[in-house]
Amino acid sequence: MNQEDLVAKRFAGKPLRQPEYKMRDVPTCSRDLTDSILQEVSFREGFQDAMAEMILLCKEVMRRRQAKDDESNLKCRKRTKDANKNRTTKPLSLEYMADRLDVDDPISGFLVRTTRKEGNMLQGFITVTTFTNWQKSFRWDSMHDSAFAYDSTDLAREMSKGKRKYDIDGKLAAEIQNTVRCGDPWNEGIVWPRVAEVSLLGALGCGKTLLSLVIERLECSQASIAKNYDYIVLQATNNSIPFYESMGFVRVGALTKNPDFENKDTTNDATLRVTGTIESKDGATTQEAKSQIVSSPVFVYTIEKSGQTPAFVAKKFKVDVWDLMFLNQHLSESLQSRSWLRKGLQMYIPNNSCDDSISNAEHNMKNNSKSSATQWYLAKNNETPKEIAHKFGVQCKDLIKANKDRISFLQSNSKLIEA
C-alpha cells in the first residue's frame, strides 16, 4: 500500500455564505417553536448553504453554556475542582461538519429559524442519515474488554457508580451487530440499512424538539431497499450524554478489531462481489484489492424456477424481504418484491441462523487470559447453568447469582434457549 493511498484529499468547495447577523443576537428558541419557522431539508445543498451559520451556532451554544456555568459558580462564590473539570467541550469543527455534509448519503433533517420579521436567524439544525462505516472490522460490542476502556476519568467513575445508562448486558449491541449490512469499505462504505444515525445536531433551546421530531419521522418512515430503520445511533460528547440519556438513548460499545483481543474467524463477514484481486483464504497473497464488497453473514440460493420473486424467496427462508433486496440490489436497479427472477440466478440470503456477536468469555477461555470486563456467553439450546459453569471452571451458584436479576427463575438444571 502506498502512503498516498492513506491520505484524505478534499476538493475546494464554494465559499461559505456568512450570515448577515450576529449570533449573540439570536434569541433562544422555545420548545414548542413559537415565533420560529421549521424548515424540512431533504437535499445536501440545503445544509451546505447554511454551513457557516451551523458552525457559528455551535460556538454560540458553547459560549452561552459556559457563561451560564460561570454565573452559577460565581453565585456560589467558589470554583471547585469539579467545576473546572466540567467545562464545556469543544463545539463541532468545520472539518467534521464539512465531511458529514459531503459524505452522508442519504441526508435529511430540519433547520429552525426565526421569522423573517426577526431576521431569519438560525436557531437549530439536525441531520440524519443511514449509518455507514469504512472499517471491515468495525463491530457493535458492549462487552468487549476495550469497549469503554478509553473513557475519561470522570466518565469512567460515573460508569462504575451506575450514573450513566449503558448496554450493561451487551444485548442491544448484539442486536445491532446481527442486523444486515453490506458495502465496499474502499468506496461507498459498509451500509447498515436498519440503523439510522443522527450525524449533526446543534440548537438554542430546541434540541429536544428537533430530536423528537426526527425519531417520530423515522418511526413512521416507509421501508425501502436503502433504509428500513429499527435503531438510531449517534456520537455524543461528554457534556451531551445526560441530554441524550433523557431522550432514551443508551450507550453501546463500538470498536474496530484490536489485534491484542482476538483473531475472530471472519468467514461470517462474507465477501459477496470483488473487483480486483484479494488475499485468498489459504494465505496466498495476490495483487492488493481496491474494491471489496463485504456483508453480514449470508448464504447463496439459486433460483429453481423462472418467475419466483424476492417476496417468495424471503418467505421460503423466513427472512425480511427488504433485507434480501438490499443484499441483492446489484441484480437490478428496479428490483422490487414482486419482480420475476430467472431460473439459475444466484441470490444472497441473510443467514439469520448465524449469530455474529462475540463471547469474550469463550475468547478468554481459549486464550487462557483474564479480564476485568463482565464476562458473557451465548448459551446453546437446552444447555444448563451447571454445564456452563463446568465449562468455564466457575461455581454454579456464583453463575446463577450473577444472572438472577435478568433471569429470576434460573436454576442449576434450567434448560436454556439458544443465545
C-alpha positions in Angstrom: 0.0 0.0 0.0 1.3 3.4 -1.0 1.4 6.1 1.7 -0.6 8.4 -0.6 -3.5 5.9 -0.5 -4.0 6.7 3.2 -4.1 10.5 2.7 -7.6 12.1 2.5 -7.9 14.8 -0.1 -10.5 17.5 0.0 -11.6 19.3 -3.1 -12.2 23.0 -3.0 -15.8 23.9 -2.4 -17.7 27.1 -2.9 -17.1 29.9 -0.3 -19.2 29.6 2.9 -22.0 32.2 2.9 -21.6 34.2 6.1 -24.7 35.3 8.0 -25.7 39.0 8.0 -26.5 38.9 11.7 -24.6 38.3 14.9 -25.0 35.0 16.6 -25.1 36.8 20.0 -28.4 38.4 18.8 -30.1 35.0 18.1 -32.9 34.5 20.6 -33.3 31.2 22.4 -35.9 29.1 20.7 -39.0 28.0 22.6 -39.6 24.3 22.9 -42.9 24.5 21.0 -41.2 26.6 18.3 -43.4 29.6 18.9 -42.2 32.6 16.8 -39.9 30.2 14.8 -40.1 28.5 11.4 -39.4 24.8 11.0 -37.9 24.0 7.6 -37.6 20.4 6.4 -34.5 19.8 4.3 -34.1 16.7 2.1 -31.2 17.8 -0.1 -27.5 18.2 0.6 -27.2 21.7 -0.7 -29.8 23.0 1.8 -27.4 22.2 4.6 -24.2 23.1 2.8 -25.6 26.6 2.1 -26.2 27.0 5.9 -22.8 25.5 7.0 -21.3 28.8 8.2 -24.4 29.5 10.3 -24.3 26.0 11.7 -20.7 26.3 12.8 -21.2 29.7 14.4 -24.4 28.4 16.1 -22.4 25.6 17.7 -19.9 28.0 19.0 -22.6 30.3 20.3 -24.3 27.3 22.1 -21.0 26.6 23.9 -20.4 30.2 24.7 -23.8 30.6 26.4 -23.4 27.3 28.2 -20.0 28.3 29.6 -21.4 31.7 30.6 -24.2 30.0 32.4 -21.8 27.8 34.3 -19.6 30.7 35.2 -22.6 32.6 36.5 -23.6 29.6 38.6 -20.1 29.3 40.0 -20.0 33.0 40.8 -23.2 32.8 42.8 -21.7 30.0 44.8 -18.6 32.3 45.3 -16.3 29.4 44.7 -14.9 27.3 41.9 -14.4 23.7 42.8 -12.2 21.2 41.0 -15.3 19.6 39.6 -16.4 22.9 38.1 -13.1 23.1 36.2 -13.4 19.6 35.0 -16.9 20.0 33.7 -16.2 22.9 31.5 -17.9 22.6 28.1 -16.2 20.6 25.4 -15.2 22.0 22.0 -18.0 22.6 19.5 -18.3 20.8 16.2 -15.3 21.6 13.9 -15.7 22.9 10.4 -13.8 19.9 9.1 -16.1 17.4 10.8 -19.2 19.1 9.7 -18.0 19.5 6.1 -17.1 15.8 6.0 -20.6 14.8 7.2 -22.4 17.0 4.8 -20.2 15.8 2.0 -20.3 12.1 2.7 -23.6 11.3 4.4 -26.0 9.5 2.0 -28.9 9.8 2.2 -29.1 13.0 4.2 -32.2 14.8 5.5 -33.2 16.8 8.5 -34.5 20.2 9.7 -33.5 23.8 10.2 -35.2 26.1 12.7 -35.1 29.9 12.1 -36.7 33.0 13.5 -39.4 34.6 11.3 -38.4 36.9 8.5 -39.5 39.8 10.7 -37.0 38.7 13.3 -34.2 38.4 10.7 -34.5 34.7 9.6 -31.7 33.8 12.1 -30.7 30.1 12.6 -31.7 28.7 15.9 -31.2 25.0 15.4 -30.4 22.2 13.0 -30.3 18.4 12.8 -29.2 15.9 10.1 -29.9 12.2 9.9 -28.5 9.5 7.6 -28.1 5.8 7.3 -25.2 4.5 9.4 -22.2 3.7 7.3 -18.6 2.7 8.3 -15.4 2.2 6.3 -13.6 -0.4 8.5 -14.2 -4.0 7.7 -13.5 -5.0 11.3 -16.0 -2.5 12.8 -18.5 -4.0 15.2 -21.0 -3.2 17.9 -19.9 -4.9 21.1 -20.6 -3.5 24.6 -19.0 -6.5 26.3 -15.6 -6.2 24.6 -12.8 -5.6 27.1 -11.9 -2.4 25.3 -15.4 -1.1 24.6 -15.2 1.6 27.3 -11.5 1.4 28.1 -10.7 4.9 26.8 -13.2 6.8 28.9 -12.1 9.9 30.7 -11.5 9.6 34.4 -14.8 11.4 35.2 -16.9 9.3 32.8 -15.3 6.1 34.0 -16.2 7.0 37.6 -19.8 7.8 36.6 -20.0 4.5 34.7 -18.7 2.5 37.7 -21.2 4.2 40.0 -24.1 3.4 37.7 -24.8 7.1 37.0 -24.7 6.5 33.2 -27.1 4.5 31.1 -25.3 1.9 29.1 -25.8 -1.5 27.5 -24.9 -3.4 30.7 -25.6 -6.9 29.4 -24.5 -6.4 25.8 -27.9 -7.3 24.4 -28.5 -4.1 22.5 -25.1 -4.1 20.8 -25.6 -7.7 19.9 -29.0 -7.0 18.3 -27.5 -4.2 16.2 -24.5 -6.3 15.2 -26.8 -9.0 13.9 -28.6 -6.7 11.5 -28.0 -6.9 7.8 -25.1 -4.8 6.3 -23.3 -4.7 3.0 -20.9 -2.4 1.1 -17.4 -1.6 -0.1 -15.1 -0.2 2.6 -12.8 1.1 -0.1 -15.5 3.2 -1.7 -19.1 3.9 -0.6 -18.6 2.2 2.8 -20.4 -0.6 4.5 -24.1 0.4 4.8 -26.3 -0.7 7.7 -29.9 -0.1 6.3 -31.5 -0.9 9.7 -29.5 1.7 11.6 -30.2 5.4 11.3 -27.6 7.9 12.6 -28.1 11.5 13.8 -24.9 12.9 12.4 -25.2 16.6 13.3 -27.3 18.5 16.0 -27.0 22.0 17.3 -29.7 24.1 18.9 -30.5 27.1 21.1 -33.4 25.7 23.2 -35.0 23.4 20.6 -32.7 20.4 20.7 -35.2 18.0 22.3 -37.9 19.2 19.9 -35.7 18.5 16.8 -34.5 15.1 18.1 -38.1 14.0 19.0 -39.3 15.1 15.6 -36.6 13.1 13.8 -37.3 10.0 15.9 -41.0 10.3 15.1 -40.3 10.7 11.4 -38.0 7.7 11.4 -40.6 5.5 13.2 -43.2 6.5 10.6 -40.9 6.3 7.5 -41.8 3.7 4.8 -39.4 0.8 4.4 -37.3 0.6 1.2 -34.3 -1.2 -0.1 -32.0 1.6 1.1 -33.4 2.1 4.6 -35.6 0.0 6.9 -34.7 1.5 10.3 -35.0 -0.4 13.6 -32.3 1.5 15.5 -31.0 5.1 15.8 -27.4 5.9 16.9 -25.2 8.9 17.4 -21.9 10.1 18.8 -22.2 12.1 22.0 -19.7 14.4 23.7 -19.3 14.0 27.5 -21.3 17.2 28.0 -24.2 15.9 25.9 -24.5 12.4 27.4 -27.2 13.5 30.0 -29.2 15.2 27.3 -29.3 12.1 25.1 -30.0 9.8 28.1 -33.0 11.9 28.9 -34.2 11.2 25.4 -34.0 7.4 25.9 -30.6 6.7 24.4 -28.3 4.1 25.9 -24.5 3.9 25.5 -23.2 0.9 23.5 -19.7 -0.2 22.6 -18.5 0.4 19.0 -14.9 -0.6 18.0 -12.7 -1.9 15.3 -10.6 -5.0 15.6 -7.9 -5.0 18.3 -5.1 -7.4 17.5 -4.5 -7.9 21.2 -8.0 -9.1 21.8 -8.8 -11.9 19.4 -8.4 -13.3 16.0 -12.1 -13.9 15.1 -13.0 -16.2 12.3 -14.1 -13.8 9.7 -16.0 -16.3 7.5 -19.2 -14.7 8.7 -18.1 -11.4 7.1 -19.0 -12.8 3.6 -17.3 -11.4 0.5 -20.1 -11.0 -2.0 -18.5 -9.5 -5.0 -14.9 -8.4 -5.6 -13.4 -6.1 -8.2 -9.7 -6.6 -8.5 -7.8 -9.3 -6.6 -7.5 -10.0 -2.9 -5.7 -12.2 -0.4 -7.1 -15.7 -0.6 -8.2 -17.7 2.5 -5.3 -20.2 2.1 -2.9 -17.3 2.7 -1.7 -16.8 -0.8 -1.2 -13.1 -1.4 -2.0 -11.6 -4.8 -2.4 -8.1 -6.0 -3.9 -5.7 -3.4 -7.6 -5.1 -3.8 -9.1 -1.6 -4.2 -12.7 -2.7 -4.1 -14.2 -5.4 -1.9 -17.8 -5.9 -1.0 -18.4 -7.4 2.4 -21.5 -8.1 4.3 -23.2 -9.7 7.3 -23.5 -13.5 7.3 -25.2 -14.8 4.1 -25.6 -18.0 2.1 -26.3 -18.4 -1.6 -29.5 -19.6 -3.1 -30.0 -20.5 -6.8 -33.5 -19.7 -8.2 -35.1 -23.0 -9.0 -37.8 -21.8 -11.3 -38.3 -18.8 -13.5 -41.0 -16.5 -12.1 -40.0 -16.8 -8.5 -40.0 -13.4 -6.8 -37.9 -11.8 -3.9 -41.1 -12.0 -1.8 -41.4 -15.7 -2.5 -37.7 -16.3 -1.7 -37.9 -14.2 1.5 -40.9 -16.2 2.7 -39.2 -19.5 1.8 -36.2 -18.8 4.1 -38.2 -16.7 6.7 -36.2 -13.5 6.2 -37.2 -9.9 5.7 -37.8 -9.1 2.1 -36.2 -5.7 2.4 -33.0 -7.3 3.8 -33.0 -9.7 0.9 -33.4 -7.0 -1.7 -30.8 -4.8 0.0 -28.2 -7.6 -0.4 -29.2 -8.2 -4.0 -29.8 -4.7 -5.3 -26.8 -5.2 -7.7 -29.0 -7.5 -9.7 -31.2 -4.7 -11.0 -31.7 -1.0 -10.2 -35.5 -1.6 -10.4 -35.6 -4.7 -8.2 -39.0 -5.0 -6.4 -40.5 -7.6 -4.1 -42.7 -8.8 -6.9 -40.0 -8.8 -9.6 -39.8 -12.0 -11.6 -36.4 -13.8 -11.3 -35.0 -16.1 -13.9 -34.0 -19.7 -13.3 -30.4 -20.2 -12.3 -30.0 -16.7 -10.8 -28.0 -16.7 -7.6 -29.2 -14.6 -4.7 -27.6 -13.8 -1.3 -29.8 -14.7 1.6 -29.4 -13.3 5.1 -28.1 -16.1 7.4 -30.2 -15.5 10.5 -29.1 -18.7 12.0 -25.5 -17.4 12.3 -25.0 -15.2 15.4 -22.4 -12.5 14.6 -21.8 -11.4 18.2 -18.6 -12.4 20.1 -18.5 -14.0 23.6 -15.5 -12.6 25.5 -15.9 -15.5 28.0 -15.1 -18.0 25.3 -12.3 -15.9 23.9 -10.6 -15.6 27.3 -11.0 -19.3 27.9 -9.4 -20.2 24.6 -6.5 -17.8 25.2 -6.1 -18.6 28.9 -6.4 -14.8 29.7 -8.2 -12.9 32.4 -10.2 -9.7 32.1 -11.8 -7.2 34.4 -14.7 -6.7 32.0 -18.0 -8.5 32.6 -17.7 -12.0 31.0 -20.7 -13.1 28.9 -21.5 -16.2 26.9 -24.3 -17.1 24.4 -26.0 -20.3 25.6 -26.7 -23.2 23.3 -30.1 -24.7 23.0 -31.0 -26.9 26.1 -27.7 -26.1 27.8 -27.9 -25.7 31.6 -26.2 -23.3 34.0 -24.5 -26.4 35.6 -22.9 -27.3 32.2 -21.8 -23.7 31.5 -20.3 -23.4 35.0 -18.3 -26.6 34.5 -17.2 -25.4 31.0 -15.7 -22.2 32.4 -14.5 -23.5 35.7 -16.7 -21.4 38.0 -19.1 -22.2 40.8 -22.6 -22.8 39.5 -24.1 -20.9 42.5 -22.0 -17.8 41.5 -23.1 -18.1 37.9 -26.8 -18.2 38.9 -26.4 -15.3 41.3 -24.8 -13.2 38.6 -27.8 -13.7 36.3 -30.6 -13.7 38.8 -31.6 -10.1 38.0 -32.1 -10.9 34.3 -33.5 -14.5 34.7 -35.3 -14.7 38.1 -36.3 -18.3 37.7 -32.8 -19.6 36.8 -31.7 -22.8 38.5 -28.7 -25.1 38.1 -30.6 -27.5 35.8 -32.7 -25.0 33.9 -32.6 -25.7 30.2 -31.7 -22.5 28.3 -32.9 -21.2 24.9 -30.1 -20.7 22.4 -28.5 -17.2 22.6 
